[in-house]
């Protein structure tokens, strides 16, 4: 079973790719209701984007919802997607797993995908040629990860942490949690045409349309999907997104992947 979270589509595409190679089912992490439990002997994979060199809070909250006995004696692996570097986010993720089952994840990986985070100063999307190069390189990287997952490789920490990883995760990520997850900062201007793409793209169903204009609830994940999906660039996050580019993951990384019930949104 692969549990995944995705906002603009990068991680969803990566999860679909690996699921096609491993035969695993897919479960979208923010989905409410009963959490499907893997069959006996089946591995558990977790896939998610890196937010400001940290693990998205929705992912760690989901881990705490899982029955602890579900993780015992299973092969557990995790893949993060990141624009460039992951910091020590995956080490902290494995530490969280250790608290729940007595030992950390068996294998950790990172996959470079186009940048999409724009909610803090200094963060912006990649130039188109850079994003295209990352998307072109991703399938080969995902294939190598799928092979290791299929062989239940253990003791793997194949994560690009970057320079000063602990400093980045321990300083920038807390800033993200304080300033980057504030639904009250979202705004829509007169350019809005009421198309509803922002609401359709929201992975937590946090956006509703009132008189044809988006209204944000309190369950914001700061995934930026609403900002990137707006065809009129009518959505902003205070002044943080002023002048910044848009990105949504294009066509699937391969066209024969299995889709899941959330593929039309995430």
N, C-alpha and C positions, 0 to 999 in steps of 0.2 A: 504494500500500500504506500502511495506517495501522497503526503499531506503538503499542500503548497499554498502560498499566498502570493498574489500578484496584483499590481495596480495598473501600470501602463501596458502590461502584456509580456515583458521580457521573461519573467520567471514562468509564466504560464506556458509560453512557447518552449522553454527549456524543459519544463516538466512533461509536456506532451511528447517531446522527443525521447526523453529517457524512458517514459512509460511504454513507448512503442518498442524500445529495445529490450526492456525487462519483463514486459507483460503485466506490470503492476496496474492496479486501479488508481484513479485520481480522486482526491477529496480536497475541495477548496476550503481553506482554513477558517475564514470568517463565517462560513455557512452555519446557521443555527440548527438545533435539533440534535438527534442522536449521532454520535461520532462512530463511523464504521470501524470495526476492529479487524485487523488482519487475521487471516486464517492461521492455524497452528503451523509454525515453521516459516511463515512468510516474513520477509524483512519489512522494516519501517524506514521510509525515507522522508526527509523534510527539506523543502525547497522554498526559498524566500529571497527577496532583495535585501541589500544592505542599505540602511538609512543612516547617513552621516557617520559611517564607520561603526554602526551598531545594529543589533537585531531588532526589527520592528516589534514594538510592544505587543501587537496583536498575536505574534508568533509565540512569545514566551507565555502569554496568557493562555493560549491554546494548549501548550505543553502541560500547564497546571490543571487543565480540564481532563486530560487523559487519565484513565485509571492506571495507577502505578504498576499493577500486575501485568498490564498489557505490554510493558516494555521489557519485562524480565526475560532473559534467555533468548532475546531476538538480536538479529543483526540490524544495527541502526546506523544509518548514514545520513549525511546532510550536504546540500549544495546551496551556496549562496550565489546570487548574481550581483555584480557590482560594476560600476563604471570604470574603475581602475584598481582600487585597493579595498581590502576588507577590514583593515585594522586588526584588532584582536577579537572581533565580534564572534568568529567561529569558535575560538577558544572558550569564550564566555558561554556560548551556546552549549558546547560539550560539557562545561562545568554544570550547567543547569540540568542536563541529562543525568549527570553523575549524582546530583542531589535526589533525583527521582528514582533511580534504579541501582545506585551504588557504584556505577562505572560510567565513563563518558561514552560518546559516540565512537563507533568502530572506524568510521572513515569520514573525512571532511574534505570538501572540495570548493573551489570558487571558479566562476565562469565570468569572463569579461563580456559585458554587454553595453550598449549605448547608455550614456548618462541621461537621466530624466529628472533628477531632483533639482528643484529651483527655489526652494523656500527659505534659504539662508543666504546671506551675502557671500559672494564668491562662487556660488554654485550655479551652473547653467548647463544646457544640453551641449552635446558635441557638434562640431562642424559636420555637415552631411557626409563628407568623404570619410571622416573618422568613424562615424556611426556605421556606415556601409562596410568598412573594413572589419569592424568588430562583429557584425552580423555574419559576414562571410566566414570568419574564423570559428564561430561558435559551434557549428555542427561537428567538426572534427574533435574539438575539445569535449563535447558532450558524448560523442561516441566512445572516447577513451574512458570517460567516467563510467558510462554504462557497462563497459566490459569489466571494470574493477568491481562495480556493484554486483554484477552477475556472478562473479567469482567469490563474493563475500570477502574481499580483501580487507584486512584489519591493520590497525596501526598506521593508517594513512592520514596525513595532514598536508594535503596538496592545495594550500590556500595562499594566494598572493596577498600578504598583509601590508606590504608597502613600507615606506620609511616611517620611523617613529610611531609604530602601530599602536602601542599602549597609550601614548600621549594623545593621539587623535581620537581613539575610542573613549578615553576617560574624560576628555575635555570637550570635544565637539559634540559627541552624542548626548551628553546631558543638556547642552544648549538646544539641541534639536527637541528633546523631550519637553523643555520648558517653553521654547519660543516657536517651534515648528509644528506643534499639534494644538492649534487653537482655532476651532471652527468659526469663532467670532471674527476672525480676520478676513474671511472670504467675502468678496464683493462681486457684484455684477453691474455693469454699466449699461448705458442706453443702447449700445450696439447689440445687445442680446435679441435674438430672433425667436426665442422660445422653442428651439428645435428639440430640446430634451436630451441631447447627447451627453451632457454633463451627468444627468441623473442616471442614464443608462450605463455609463462607464463606471459609476461609483461602486467599488467592491463591497461596501458595507451597507448599501442602500440608504445612505445618509442624506441624499438630496431629493427633495420633492419640488414639484412645480406649483407655484401659487400665482394664479393669473398669468401663466406663461413664463414666469421667472423663477430661477432656482432659489431654494431656501435650504440652508445647511442645518442639519440637526447637530446633536452633541457627539455622535459616534464617528467622528472624523479620524481617519487613519493616516492622514497627510501623505497620501500616495501620489498626489498631483494629477490624477487621471482627469478630473474635471477641468483643470487648467489646460491640459494638453489636448483634450478632445473638443474644446470649443472652437468651432469653425470661424467665429467672428472675433476671437481674442477678447471677449467681453468679460472674462473672469480674471480676477486678480487676488493675490494674497497680500493685503496691505500694499506697501510699497516694495516688498521683497521681490516680486515677480516683474517689476517694471523693466521693459526692454529685453526680457529673456525669451529664449526660443521655445518651441513646442516639439514634442516627440511622442509618438505612439508606435509600438512595435508593428512593423508591416506584416506582409504575408508570412505564414508559418515558416520555420526554419527548414522544414521539409513538408511535402504536400500529402504524404501518406500517413500522417500521425493520426492517432485516435483522438477524437474530440471528447469533451466531457460536458456535463449539463451547464457549465458556466462559460463555455468557450465563446458564446456570443457577447459576453460582457468583458471578461478579463483577458 
